[in-house]
Amino acid sequence: MRRLAAAAIVAVLVSSAGRVGAEAPAIDSGAQAYRALAAGLDGEQRQRFLAGRDLFDTRWVIFWFEHGEWGAGPTFNAKGCGECHAGNGRGAAVPSGDGVHQMIVRLSLPGANAIGGPVPDPIYGDQLQTRGVQGVVSEEGGVALSWIESALSMADGEVIALRRPGIALRDLRFGPIGASVLTSARAAPALVGMGLLDAVPDGAIVALAAREPVDGIRGRPNVVWDYATRRSAIGRFGHKATHPTLRQQIAAAFSADIGVSSDYFPDQNCPGPQSDCRDLMPAGKPELGQVRWAALEIFLRASDVPPRRDVDDPAVRRGERLFAGARCSVCHRTELKIGAVPGVALHGSVAARPGRGSRGRASRFSGERARMAHRAAVGDRPHAGSQRRGHLSPRRKGTQPHRSDSVARRRSPRLA
């Protein structure tokens, strides 16, 4: 029996919430397509959404006298959400060579920790930090990426080029990692459709996991630790569904990627012998306050999913037939009932399906949400698709625009 994602069931999450009215026309293509405000928000929620969008674009800084939000580091991988998730989209394809902008490398030891999560490396933690404070706290190390290519011949004679990442850790500040450490390269995923994924009831996930195997395939939910309730819950967010709520996913990303603390992750990301990292004065405890945290949450939850394009294109229709014929929908469900989006006054109890939304309009296939959900039962222990296991994926170029490192101008009141 294969272990597949139980939430991977959520293959197609369309924008059942509909669109903003005439005062805020939808943006269905281009660099801002994943940042549109969904319909149904009241005035206060709209203001919080806009504040969250500004904060998403904000550059976090290490020292109080720099231009930006104080609180990044001491070690980190990025200085803001938009640095990797440009326009709420996925990170651009990473070329071979030194440096992995818009990609991080996760580290773990075999087994699970006390709450069922991955076991971090005792020296470098669970994620290699490739940036630090110049002259004060050095980065943990660097990464060199190479692509290992192979070819797959299809039944009709077509040859598909596949590639998998080869990761080499370089200039490690505290010496080489142990031979048993697992590494996993992670490209930044798209963040659109988060609210819809949150609206799929736990019961729907459990029911699909309990069904009879189809073609020998059966999934199970990934049960993870909920930092708010202090108990186990079904995972939904992250590459391998390691966080049960969007709020927890935001806090985990701020801690691991930017070095910003929160009530869920109150300590600086300074594992093992990194005393100079721990000694650097933090911007406060926590550095991510409740108001800003909530604003980011509603921004990601209420960002609308743009309509699916080219639904009548012959190539697209052929792809749909191939999708059905290959039985992809065994895991990637073509329709799910969703409830209310938590904390947002959107339409509830509607069907999420590809091609047509709740208003009968064309809707976009949320492929990144499908890939994220597909890992829900796999968990993060050890890293499936790690360098040791050699995950194959189709070679493709990134489609998201690259955003500069400039500081976004604030269009909303300063948040706590």
Contacts in CASP RR format, 6 or more apart in sequence:
PFRMAT RR
TARGET T0000
AUTHOR 0000-0000-0000
METHOD contacts of the structure
MODEL  1
MRRLAAAAIVAVLVSSAGRVGAEAPAIDSGAQAYRALAAGLDGEQRQRFL
AGRDLFDTRWVIFWFEHGEWGAGPTFNAKGCGECHAGNGRGAAVPSGDGV
HQMIVRLSLPGANAIGGPVPDPIYGDQLQTRGVQGVVSEEGGVALSWIES
ALSMADGEVIALRRPGIALRDLRFGPIGASVLTSARAAPALVGMGLLDAV
PDGAIVALAAREPVDGIRGRPNVVWDYATRRSAIGRFGHKATHPTLRQQI
AAAFSADIGVSSDYFPDQNCPGPQSDCRDLMPAGKPELGQVRWAALEIFL
RASDVPPRRDVDDPAVRRGERLFAGARCSVCHRTELKIGAVPGVALHGSV
AARPGRGSRGRASRFSGERARMAHRAAVGDRPHAGSQRRGHLSPRRKGTQ
PHRSDSVARRRSPRLA
1 213 0 8 1.000
1 216 0 8 1.000
1 217 0 8 1.000
1 218 0 8 1.000
2 216 0 8 1.000
2 217 0 8 1.000
2 218 0 8 1.000
2 219 0 8 1.000
3 219 0 8 1.000
3 220 0 8 1.000
3 377 0 8 1.000
3 378 0 8 1.000
4 217 0 8 1.000
4 218 0 8 1.000
4 219 0 8 1.000
4 331 0 8 1.000
4 374 0 8 1.000
4 377 0 8 1.000
4 378 0 8 1.000
5 219 0 8 1.000
5 222 0 8 1.000
5 241 0 8 1.000
5 331 0 8 1.000
5 373 0 8 1.000
5 374 0 8 1.000
5 375 0 8 1.000
5 376 0 8 1.000
5 377 0 8 1.000
5 378 0 8 1.000
6 205 0 8 1.000
6 206 0 8 1.000
6 208 0 8 1.000
6 209 0 8 1.000
6 219 0 8 1.000
6 220 0 8 1.000
6 221 0 8 1.000
6 222 0 8 1.000
6 234 0 8 1.000
6 376 0 8 1.000
6 377 0 8 1.000
7 197 0 8 1.000
7 200 0 8 1.000
7 205 0 8 1.000
7 221 0 8 1.000
7 222 0 8 1.000
7 234 0 8 1.000
7 235 0 8 1.000
7 236 0 8 1.000
7 241 0 8 1.000
7 373 0 8 1.000
7 376 0 8 1.000
7 377 0 8 1.000
8 219 0 8 1.000
8 331 0 8 1.000
8 332 0 8 1.000
8 370 0 8 1.000
8 373 0 8 1.000
8 374 0 8 1.000
8 375 0 8 1.000
8 376 0 8 1.000
8 377 0 8 1.000
9 204 0 8 1.000
9 205 0 8 1.000
9 208 0 8 1.000
9 209 0 8 1.000
9 331 0 8 1.000
9 332 0 8 1.000
9 333 0 8 1.000
9 336 0 8 1.000
9 373 0 8 1.000
10 197 0 8 1.000
10 200 0 8 1.000
10 333 0 8 1.000
10 336 0 8 1.000
10 352 0 8 1.000
10 369 0 8 1.000
10 370 0 8 1.000
10 373 0 8 1.000
11 328 0 8 1.000
11 329 0 8 1.000
11 331 0 8 1.000
11 332 0 8 1.000
11 333 0 8 1.000
11 334 0 8 1.000
11 367 0 8 1.000
11 370 0 8 1.000
11 373 0 8 1.000
11 374 0 8 1.000
12 332 0 8 1.000
12 333 0 8 1.000
12 334 0 8 1.000
12 335 0 8 1.000
12 336 0 8 1.000
12 352 0 8 1.000
12 353 0 8 1.000
12 354 0 8 1.000
12 365 0 8 1.000
12 366 0 8 1.000
12 367 0 8 1.000
12 370 0 8 1.000
13 193 0 8 1.000
13 196 0 8 1.000
13 197 0 8 1.000
13 200 0 8 1.000
13 305 0 8 1.000
13 336 0 8 1.000
13 338 0 8 1.000
13 352 0 8 1.000
13 366 0 8 1.000
13 369 0 8 1.000
13 370 0 8 1.000
14 196 0 8 1.000
14 305 0 8 1.000
14 308 0 8 1.000
14 352 0 8 1.000
14 353 0 8 1.000
14 354 0 8 1.000
14 355 0 8 1.000
14 356 0 8 1.000
14 357 0 8 1.000
14 363 0 8 1.000
14 364 0 8 1.000
14 365 0 8 1.000
14 366 0 8 1.000
15 38 0 8 1.000
15 193 0 8 1.000
15 196 0 8 1.000
15 304 0 8 1.000
15 305 0 8 1.000
15 306 0 8 1.000
15 307 0 8 1.000
15 357 0 8 1.000
15 363 0 8 1.000
15 364 0 8 1.000
16 196 0 8 1.000
16 338 0 8 1.000
16 346 0 8 1.000
16 347 0 8 1.000
16 348 0 8 1.000
16 350 0 8 1.000
16 351 0 8 1.000
16 352 0 8 1.000
16 357 0 8 1.000
16 358 0 8 1.000
17 38 0 8 1.000
17 39 0 8 1.000
17 40 0 8 1.000
17 196 0 8 1.000
17 302 0 8 1.000
17 304 0 8 1.000
17 341 0 8 1.000
17 344 0 8 1.000
17 346 0 8 1.000
17 347 0 8 1.000
17 358 0 8 1.000
18 38 0 8 1.000
18 39 0 8 1.000
18 304 0 8 1.000
18 347 0 8 1.000
18 357 0 8 1.000
18 358 0 8 1.000
18 359 0 8 1.000
18 361 0 8 1.000
19 26 0 8 1.000
19 36 0 8 1.000
19 38 0 8 1.000
19 39 0 8 1.000
19 304 0 8 1.000
20 26 0 8 1.000
20 36 0 8 1.000
20 37 0 8 1.000
20 38 0 8 1.000
20 39 0 8 1.000
20 304 0 8 1.000
21 39 0 8 1.000
24 36 0 8 1.000
24 37 0 8 1.000
26 36 0 8 1.000
26 304 0 8 1.000
26 306 0 8 1.000
27 33 0 8 1.000
27 35 0 8 1.000
27 36 0 8 1.000
27 306 0 8 1.000
28 36 0 8 1.000
28 306 0 8 1.000
28 307 0 8 1.000
28 309 0 8 1.000
29 306 0 8 1.000
29 309 0 8 1.000
30 401 0 8 1.000
31 86 0 8 1.000
31 87 0 8 1.000
31 401 0 8 1.000
32 87 0 8 1.000
33 306 0 8 1.000
34 87 0 8 1.000
34 88 0 8 1.000
34 89 0 8 1.000
34 190 0 8 1.000
34 191 0 8 1.000
34 192 0 8 1.000
34 303 0 8 1.000
34 305 0 8 1.000
34 306 0 8 1.000
35 53 0 8 1.000
35 87 0 8 1.000
35 88 0 8 1.000
35 303 0 8 1.000
36 303 0 8 1.000
36 304 0 8 1.000
36 306 0 8 1.000
37 46 0 8 1.000
37 49 0 8 1.000
37 50 0 8 1.000
37 302 0 8 1.000
37 303 0 8 1.000
37 304 0 8 1.000
38 302 0 8 1.000
38 303 0 8 1.000
38 304 0 8 1.000
38 344 0 8 1.000
38 346 0 8 1.000
39 304 0 8 1.000
39 346 0 8 1.000
40 344 0 8 1.000
40 345 0 8 1.000
40 346 0 8 1.000
41 49 0 8 1.000
41 302 0 8 1.000
41 344 0 8 1.000
41 345 0 8 1.000
41 346 0 8 1.000
42 345 0 8 1.000
45 298 0 8 1.000
45 302 0 8 1.000
45 344 0 8 1.000
45 345 0 8 1.000
47 412 0 8 1.000
48 294 0 8 1.000
48 295 0 8 1.000
48 298 0 8 1.000
48 299 0 8 1.000
49 295 0 8 1.000
49 298 0 8 1.000
49 299 0 8 1.000
49 302 0 8 1.000
50 411 0 8 1.000
50 412 0 8 1.000
51 292 0 8 1.000
51 295 0 8 1.000
51 299 0 8 1.000
51 412 0 8 1.000
51 413 0 8 1.000
51 415 0 8 1.000
52 292 0 8 1.000
52 295 0 8 1.000
52 296 0 8 1.000
52 298 0 8 1.000
52 299 0 8 1.000
52 412 0 8 1.000
52 415 0 8 1.000
53 299 0 8 1.000
54 408 0 8 1.000
54 410 0 8 1.000
54 411 0 8 1.000
54 412 0 8 1.000
55 69 0 8 1.000
55 292 0 8 1.000
55 295 0 8 1.000
55 296 0 8 1.000
55 299 0 8 1.000
55 415 0 8 1.000
56 81 0 8 1.000
56 82 0 8 1.000
56 85 0 8 1.000
56 88 0 8 1.000
56 296 0 8 1.000
56 299 0 8 1.000
56 300 0 8 1.000
57 81 0 8 1.000
57 82 0 8 1.000
57 403 0 8 1.000
57 408 0 8 1.000
58 68 0 8 1.000
58 69 0 8 1.000
58 80 0 8 1.000
58 407 0 8 1.000
58 408 0 8 1.000
58 410 0 8 1.000
59 67 0 8 1.000
59 68 0 8 1.000
59 69 0 8 1.000
59 79 0 8 1.000
59 80 0 8 1.000
59 83 0 8 1.000
59 405 0 8 1.000
59 406 0 8 1.000
59 407 0 8 1.000
59 408 0 8 1.000
60 68 0 8 1.000
60 69 0 8 1.000
60 70 0 8 1.000
60 71 0 8 1.000
60 72 0 8 1.000
60 79 0 8 1.000
60 80 0 8 1.000
60 258 0 8 1.000
60 260 0 8 1.000
61 67 0 8 1.000
61 68 0 8 1.000
61 69 0 8 1.000
61 70 0 8 1.000
61 71 0 8 1.000
61 72 0 8 1.000
61 79 0 8 1.000
62 70 0 8 1.000
62 71 0 8 1.000
62 72 0 8 1.000
62 73 0 8 1.000
62 74 0 8 1.000
62 132 0 8 1.000
62 133 0 8 1.000
63 70 0 8 1.000
64 70 0 8 1.000
64 283 0 8 1.000
67 407 0 8 1.000
68 407 0 8 1.000
70 283 0 8 1.000
70 287 0 8 1.000
71 259 0 8 1.000
71 260 0 8 1.000
71 282 0 8 1.000
71 283 0 8 1.000
71 284 0 8 1.000
71 287 0 8 1.000
72 79 0 8 1.000
72 80 0 8 1.000
72 258 0 8 1.000
72 259 0 8 1.000
72 260 0 8 1.000
73 132 0 8 1.000
73 133 0 8 1.000
73 137 0 8 1.000
73 258 0 8 1.000
73 259 0 8 1.000
73 260 0 8 1.000
73 268 0 8 1.000
73 269 0 8 1.000
73 280 0 8 1.000
74 132 0 8 1.000
74 133 0 8 1.000
74 136 0 8 1.000
74 137 0 8 1.000
74 259 0 8 1.000
74 268 0 8 1.000
74 270 0 8 1.000
74 276 0 8 1.000
74 277 0 8 1.000
74 280 0 8 1.000
75 129 0 8 1.000
75 131 0 8 1.000
75 132 0 8 1.000
75 137 0 8 1.000
75 139 0 8 1.000
75 140 0 8 1.000
75 259 0 8 1.000
75 269 0 8 1.000
75 270 0 8 1.000
75 274 0 8 1.000
75 277 0 8 1.000
76 129 0 8 1.000
76 131 0 8 1.000
76 132 0 8 1.000
76 257 0 8 1.000
76 258 0 8 1.000
76 259 0 8 1.000
76 269 0 8 1.000
77 84 0 8 1.000
77 104 0 8 1.000
77 127 0 8 1.000
77 129 0 8 1.000
77 130 0 8 1.000
77 131 0 8 1.000
77 256 0 8 1.000
77 257 0 8 1.000
77 258 0 8 1.000
78 84 0 8 1.000
78 131 0 8 1.000
78 257 0 8 1.000
78 258 0 8 1.000
79 258 0 8 1.000
79 405 0 8 1.000
80 257 0 8 1.000
80 258 0 8 1.000
81 253 0 8 1.000
81 258 0 8 1.000
81 296 0 8 1.000
82 403 0 8 1.000
83 102 0 8 1.000
83 403 0 8 1.000
83 405 0 8 1.000
84 91 0 8 1.000
84 101 0 8 1.000
84 102 0 8 1.000
84 103 0 8 1.000
84 188 0 8 1.000
84 257 0 8 1.000
85 91 0 8 1.000
85 188 0 8 1.000
85 189 0 8 1.000
85 190 0 8 1.000
85 191 0 8 1.000
86 92 0 8 1.000
86 102 0 8 1.000
86 400 0 8 1.000
86 401 0 8 1.000
86 402 0 8 1.000
86 403 0 8 1.000
87 400 0 8 1.000
87 401 0 8 1.000
87 403 0 8 1.000
88 190 0 8 1.000
88 191 0 8 1.000
88 192 0 8 1.000
88 300 0 8 1.000
88 303 0 8 1.000
89 188 0 8 1.000
89 189 0 8 1.000
89 190 0 8 1.000
89 191 0 8 1.000
89 192 0 8 1.000
89 368 0 8 1.000
89 400 0 8 1.000
90 187 0 8 1.000
90 188 0 8 1.000
90 189 0 8 1.000
90 190 0 8 1.000
90 368 0 8 1.000
90 398 0 8 1.000
90 399 0 8 1.000
90 400 0 8 1.000
91 102 0 8 1.000
91 103 0 8 1.000
91 187 0 8 1.000
91 188 0 8 1.000
91 189 0 8 1.000
91 398 0 8 1.000
91 400 0 8 1.000
92 101 0 8 1.000
92 102 0 8 1.000
92 398 0 8 1.000
92 400 0 8 1.000
92 402 0 8 1.000
93 187 0 8 1.000
93 396 0 8 1.000
93 397 0 8 1.000
93 398 0 8 1.000
94 100 0 8 1.000
94 101 0 8 1.000
94 102 0 8 1.000
94 103 0 8 1.000
94 145 0 8 1.000
94 165 0 8 1.000
94 187 0 8 1.000
95 145 0 8 1.000
96 145 0 8 1.000
96 146 0 8 1.000
96 147 0 8 1.000
97 144 0 8 1.000
97 145 0 8 1.000
97 146 0 8 1.000
98 142 0 8 1.000
98 143 0 8 1.000
98 144 0 8 1.000
98 170 0 8 1.000
99 130 0 8 1.000
99 142 0 8 1.000
99 143 0 8 1.000
99 144 0 8 1.000
99 145 0 8 1.000
100 130 0 8 1.000
100 143 0 8 1.000
100 145 0 8 1.000
100 185 0 8 1.000
102 187 0 8 1.000
102 188 0 8 1.000
103 145 0 8 1.000
103 185 0 8 1.000
103 186 0 8 1.000
103 187 0 8 1.000
103 188 0 8 1.000
104 127 0 8 1.000
104 128 0 8 1.000
104 130 0 8 1.000
104 185 0 8 1.000
104 186 0 8 1.000
104 188 0 8 1.000
104 256 0 8 1.000
104 257 0 8 1.000
105 127 0 8 1.000
105 128 0 8 1.000
105 143 0 8 1.000
105 167 0 8 1.000
105 169 0 8 1.000
105 183 0 8 1.000
105 184 0 8 1.000
105 185 0 8 1.000
105 186 0 8 1.000
106 118 0 8 1.000
106 126 0 8 1.000
106 127 0 8 1.000
106 183 0 8 1.000
106 184 0 8 1.000
106 186 0 8 1.000
106 380 0 8 1.000
106 383 0 8 1.000
107 120 0 8 1.000
107 121 0 8 1.000
107 124 0 8 1.000
107 125 0 8 1.000
107 126 0 8 1.000
107 127 0 8 1.000
107 128 0 8 1.000
107 177 0 8 1.000
107 181 0 8 1.000
107 182 0 8 1.000
107 183 0 8 1.000
108 118 0 8 1.000
108 119 0 8 1.000
108 120 0 8 1.000
108 121 0 8 1.000
108 126 0 8 1.000
108 181 0 8 1.000
108 182 0 8 1.000
108 184 0 8 1.000
108 380 0 8 1.000
108 381 0 8 1.000
108 382 0 8 1.000
108 383 0 8 1.000
109 118 0 8 1.000
109 119 0 8 1.000
109 120 0 8 1.000
109 121 0 8 1.000
109 180 0 8 1.000
109 181 0 8 1.000
109 182 0 8 1.000
109 382 0 8 1.000
110 119 0 8 1.000
110 180 0 8 1.000
110 182 0 8 1.000
110 381 0 8 1.000
110 382 0 8 1.000
111 118 0 8 1.000
111 119 0 8 1.000
111 381 0 8 1.000
111 382 0 8 1.000
112 118 0 8 1.000
112 119 0 8 1.000
112 381 0 8 1.000
113 119 0 8 1.000
113 120 0 8 1.000
115 224 0 8 1.000
115 225 0 8 1.000
116 224 0 8 1.000
116 225 0 8 1.000
116 381 0 8 1.000
117 224 0 8 1.000
117 225 0 8 1.000
117 242 0 8 1.000
117 380 0 8 1.000
117 381 0 8 1.000
118 126 0 8 1.000
118 242 0 8 1.000
118 380 0 8 1.000
118 381 0 8 1.000
118 382 0 8 1.000
118 383 0 8 1.000
119 381 0 8 1.000
120 126 0 8 1.000
120 271 0 8 1.000
121 177 0 8 1.000
121 178 0 8 1.000
121 181 0 8 1.000
121 271 0 8 1.000
122 271 0 8 1.000
122 272 0 8 1.000
123 174 0 8 1.000
123 175 0 8 1.000
123 177 0 8 1.000
123 271 0 8 1.000
123 272 0 8 1.000
123 273 0 8 1.000
124 140 0 8 1.000
124 172 0 8 1.000
124 174 0 8 1.000
124 177 0 8 1.000
124 271 0 8 1.000
125 271 0 8 1.000
125 272 0 8 1.000
126 256 0 8 1.000
127 256 0 8 1.000
127 257 0 8 1.000
127 269 0 8 1.000
128 140 0 8 1.000
128 141 0 8 1.000
128 142 0 8 1.000
128 143 0 8 1.000
128 169 0 8 1.000
129 139 0 8 1.000
129 140 0 8 1.000
129 141 0 8 1.000
129 269 0 8 1.000
130 139 0 8 1.000
130 140 0 8 1.000
130 141 0 8 1.000
130 142 0 8 1.000
130 143 0 8 1.000
131 139 0 8 1.000
132 138 0 8 1.000
132 139 0 8 1.000
133 280 0 8 1.000
136 276 0 8 1.000
136 280 0 8 1.000
137 274 0 8 1.000
137 276 0 8 1.000
137 277 0 8 1.000
137 280 0 8 1.000
138 173 0 8 1.000
139 173 0 8 1.000
140 172 0 8 1.000
140 173 0 8 1.000
140 174 0 8 1.000
140 274 0 8 1.000
141 169 0 8 1.000
141 170 0 8 1.000
141 171 0 8 1.000
141 172 0 8 1.000
141 173 0 8 1.000
142 169 0 8 1.000
142 170 0 8 1.000
142 171 0 8 1.000
142 172 0 8 1.000
143 167 0 8 1.000
143 168 0 8 1.000
143 169 0 8 1.000
143 170 0 8 1.000
144 167 0 8 1.000
144 168 0 8 1.000
144 169 0 8 1.000
144 170 0 8 1.000
145 165 0 8 1.000
145 166 0 8 1.000
145 167 0 8 1.000
145 168 0 8 1.000
145 185 0 8 1.000
146 165 0 8 1.000
146 166 0 8 1.000
146 168 0 8 1.000
147 163 0 8 1.000
147 164 0 8 1.000
147 165 0 8 1.000
147 166 0 8 1.000
147 395 0 8 1.000
148 163 0 8 1.000
148 164 0 8 1.000
148 165 0 8 1.000
148 166 0 8 1.000
149 161 0 8 1.000
149 162 0 8 1.000
149 163 0 8 1.000
149 395 0 8 1.000
150 161 0 8 1.000
150 162 0 8 1.000
150 163 0 8 1.000
150 164 0 8 1.000
150 392 0 8 1.000
151 159 0 8 1.000
151 160 0 8 1.000
151 161 0 8 1.000
151 162 0 8 1.000
152 159 0 8 1.000
152 160 0 8 1.000
152 162 0 8 1.000
152 392 0 8 1.000
153 159 0 8 1.000
153 160 0 8 1.000
154 160 0 8 1.000
160 394 0 8 1.000
161 394 0 8 1.000
161 395 0 8 1.000
162 392 0 8 1.000
162 393 0 8 1.000
162 394 0 8 1.000
162 395 0 8 1.000
163 392 0 8 1.000
163 393 0 8 1.000
163 395 0 8 1.000
164 390 0 8 1.000
164 391 0 8 1.000
164 392 0 8 1.000
164 393 0 8 1.000
165 185 0 8 1.000
165 387 0 8 1.000
166 185 0 8 1.000
166 387 0 8 1.000
167 183 0 8 1.000
167 185 0 8 1.000
167 387 0 8 1.000
169 176 0 8 1.000
169 177 0 8 1.000
169 183 0 8 1.000
174 273 0 8 1.000
174 274 0 8 1.000
177 183 0 8 1.000
182 382 0 8 1.000
182 383 0 8 1.000
182 386 0 8 1.000
182 387 0 8 1.000
182 388 0 8 1.000
183 383 0 8 1.000
183 386 0 8 1.000
183 387 0 8 1.000
183 388 0 8 1.000
184 383 0 8 1.000
184 385 0 8 1.000
184 386 0 8 1.000
184 387 0 8 1.000
185 387 0 8 1.000
186 239 0 8 1.000
189 238 0 8 1.000
189 239 0 8 1.000
189 368 0 8 1.000
189 371 0 8 1.000
189 372 0 8 1.000
190 366 0 8 1.000
190 367 0 8 1.000
190 368 0 8 1.000
190 369 0 8 1.000
190 400 0 8 1.000
191 300 0 8 1.000
191 303 0 8 1.000
191 368 0 8 1.000
192 303 0 8 1.000
192 305 0 8 1.000
192 306 0 8 1.000
192 366 0 8 1.000
192 368 0 8 1.000
192 369 0 8 1.000
193 303 0 8 1.000
193 305 0 8 1.000
193 366 0 8 1.000
193 369 0 8 1.000
194 237 0 8 1.000
194 246 0 8 1.000
194 300 0 8 1.000
194 301 0 8 1.000
194 303 0 8 1.000
194 369 0 8 1.000
195 246 0 8 1.000
195 300 0 8 1.000
195 301 0 8 1.000
195 302 0 8 1.000
195 341 0 8 1.000
195 342 0 8 1.000
195 344 0 8 1.000
196 305 0 8 1.000
196 338 0 8 1.000
196 341 0 8 1.000
196 352 0 8 1.000
196 366 0 8 1.000
196 369 0 8 1.000
197 236 0 8 1.000
197 237 0 8 1.000
197 369 0 8 1.000
197 372 0 8 1.000
197 373 0 8 1.000
198 236 0 8 1.000
198 245 0 8 1.000
198 246 0 8 1.000
198 301 0 8 1.000
198 341 0 8 1.000
198 342 0 8 1.000
199 338 0 8 1.000
199 339 0 8 1.000
199 340 0 8 1.000
199 341 0 8 1.000
199 342 0 8 1.000
199 348 0 8 1.000
200 236 0 8 1.000
200 336 0 8 1.000
200 338 0 8 1.000
200 339 0 8 1.000
200 352 0 8 1.000
201 337 0 8 1.000
201 338 0 8 1.000
201 339 0 8 1.000
202 234 0 8 1.000
204 336 0 8 1.000
204 337 0 8 1.000
205 221 0 8 1.000
205 234 0 8 1.000
205 376 0 8 1.000
206 221 0 8 1.000
206 234 0 8 1.000
208 219 0 8 1.000
208 333 0 8 1.000
209 218 0 8 1.000
209 219 0 8 1.000
209 220 0 8 1.000
209 221 0 8 1.000
209 377 0 8 1.000
211 218 0 8 1.000
212 218 0 8 1.000
214 327 0 8 1.000
214 330 0 8 1.000
215 327 0 8 1.000
215 330 0 8 1.000
217 330 0 8 1.000
217 331 0 8 1.000
219 331 0 8 1.000
219 377 0 8 1.000
220 377 0 8 1.000
221 234 0 8 1.000
221 235 0 8 1.000
221 376 0 8 1.000
221 377 0 8 1.000
222 234 0 8 1.000
222 235 0 8 1.000
222 240 0 8 1.000
222 241 0 8 1.000
222 242 0 8 1.000
222 375 0 8 1.000
222 376 0 8 1.000
222 377 0 8 1.000
222 378 0 8 1.000
222 379 0 8 1.000
223 232 0 8 1.000
223 233 0 8 1.000
223 234 0 8 1.000
223 235 0 8 1.000
224 232 0 8 1.000
224 233 0 8 1.000
224 234 0 8 1.000
224 235 0 8 1.000
224 241 0 8 1.000
224 242 0 8 1.000
224 243 0 8 1.000
224 244 0 8 1.000
224 379 0 8 1.000
225 231 0 8 1.000
225 232 0 8 1.000
225 233 0 8 1.000
225 244 0 8 1.000
226 232 0 8 1.000
226 233 0 8 1.000
226 244 0 8 1.000
226 245 0 8 1.000
226 248 0 8 1.000
227 248 0 8 1.000
227 251 0 8 1.000
227 264 0 8 1.000
228 245 0 8 1.000
228 247 0 8 1.000
228 248 0 8 1.000
228 264 0 8 1.000
233 244 0 8 1.000
233 245 0 8 1.000
234 244 0 8 1.000
234 376 0 8 1.000
235 241 0 8 1.000
235 242 0 8 1.000
235 243 0 8 1.000
235 244 0 8 1.000
235 376 0 8 1.000
236 243 0 8 1.000
236 244 0 8 1.000
236 245 0 8 1.000
236 373 0 8 1.000
236 376 0 8 1.000
237 243 0 8 1.000
237 244 0 8 1.000
237 245 0 8 1.000
237 246 0 8 1.000
237 248 0 8 1.000
237 249 0 8 1.000
237 372 0 8 1.000
238 249 0 8 1.000
238 372 0 8 1.000
238 375 0 8 1.000
239 372 0 8 1.000
239 375 0 8 1.000
239 380 0 8 1.000
240 375 0 8 1.000
240 376 0 8 1.000
240 378 0 8 1.000
240 379 0 8 1.000
240 380 0 8 1.000
240 384 0 8 1.000
241 372 0 8 1.000
241 373 0 8 1.000
241 375 0 8 1.000
241 376 0 8 1.000
241 377 0 8 1.000
241 378 0 8 1.000
241 379 0 8 1.000
242 252 0 8 1.000
242 379 0 8 1.000
242 380 0 8 1.000
243 249 0 8 1.000
243 252 0 8 1.000
246 297 0 8 1.000
246 300 0 8 1.000
246 301 0 8 1.000
247 293 0 8 1.000
247 297 0 8 1.000
248 264 0 8 1.000
250 293 0 8 1.000
250 296 0 8 1.000
250 297 0 8 1.000
250 300 0 8 1.000
251 262 0 8 1.000
251 263 0 8 1.000
251 264 0 8 1.000
251 265 0 8 1.000
251 288 0 8 1.000
251 293 0 8 1.000
252 264 0 8 1.000
252 265 0 8 1.000
254 260 0 8 1.000
254 261 0 8 1.000
254 262 0 8 1.000
254 265 0 8 1.000
254 288 0 8 1.000
255 261 0 8 1.000
255 262 0 8 1.000
255 264 0 8 1.000
255 265 0 8 1.000
255 269 0 8 1.000
256 269 0 8 1.000
259 268 0 8 1.000
259 269 0 8 1.000
259 287 0 8 1.000
260 287 0 8 1.000
260 288 0 8 1.000
261 267 0 8 1.000
261 268 0 8 1.000
261 282 0 8 1.000
261 284 0 8 1.000
261 285 0 8 1.000
261 286 0 8 1.000
261 287 0 8 1.000
261 288 0 8 1.000
262 286 0 8 1.000
262 287 0 8 1.000
262 288 0 8 1.000
262 289 0 8 1.000
262 293 0 8 1.000
263 286 0 8 1.000
263 290 0 8 1.000
266 285 0 8 1.000
266 286 0 8 1.000
268 277 0 8 1.000
268 278 0 8 1.000
268 280 0 8 1.000
268 282 0 8 1.000
269 277 0 8 1.000
270 277 0 8 1.000
270 278 0 8 1.000
289 415 0 8 1.000
289 416 0 8 1.000
290 416 0 8 1.000
291 415 0 8 1.000
291 416 0 8 1.000
292 415 0 8 1.000
292 416 0 8 1.000
295 415 0 8 1.000
298 343 0 8 1.000
298 344 0 8 1.000
301 341 0 8 1.000
301 342 0 8 1.000
301 343 0 8 1.000
301 344 0 8 1.000
302 341 0 8 1.000
302 344 0 8 1.000
302 346 0 8 1.000
305 363 0 8 1.000
305 364 0 8 1.000
305 366 0 8 1.000
306 364 0 8 1.000
307 361 0 8 1.000
307 362 0 8 1.000
307 363 0 8 1.000
307 364 0 8 1.000
308 354 0 8 1.000
308 355 0 8 1.000
308 362 0 8 1.000
308 363 0 8 1.000
308 364 0 8 1.000
308 365 0 8 1.000
309 362 0 8 1.000
309 364 0 8 1.000
310 316 0 8 1.000
311 355 0 8 1.000
311 362 0 8 1.000
320 354 0 8 1.000
323 329 0 8 1.000
323 332 0 8 1.000
331 374 0 8 1.000
332 370 0 8 1.000
332 374 0 8 1.000
334 353 0 8 1.000
334 354 0 8 1.000
335 351 0 8 1.000
335 352 0 8 1.000
335 353 0 8 1.000
336 351 0 8 1.000
336 352 0 8 1.000
336 353 0 8 1.000
337 349 0 8 1.000
337 350 0 8 1.000
337 351 0 8 1.000
337 352 0 8 1.000
338 348 0 8 1.000
338 349 0 8 1.000
338 350 0 8 1.000
338 351 0 8 1.000
338 352 0 8 1.000
339 348 0 8 1.000
339 349 0 8 1.000
339 350 0 8 1.000
340 346 0 8 1.000
340 348 0 8 1.000
340 349 0 8 1.000
341 348 0 8 1.000
347 358 0 8 1.000
350 358 0 8 1.000
351 358 0 8 1.000
353 363 0 8 1.000
354 363 0 8 1.000
354 365 0 8 1.000
355 362 0 8 1.000
355 363 0 8 1.000
355 365 0 8 1.000
356 362 0 8 1.000
356 363 0 8 1.000
357 363 0 8 1.000
375 384 0 8 1.000
378 384 0 8 1.000
384 391 0 8 1.000
385 391 0 8 1.000
END
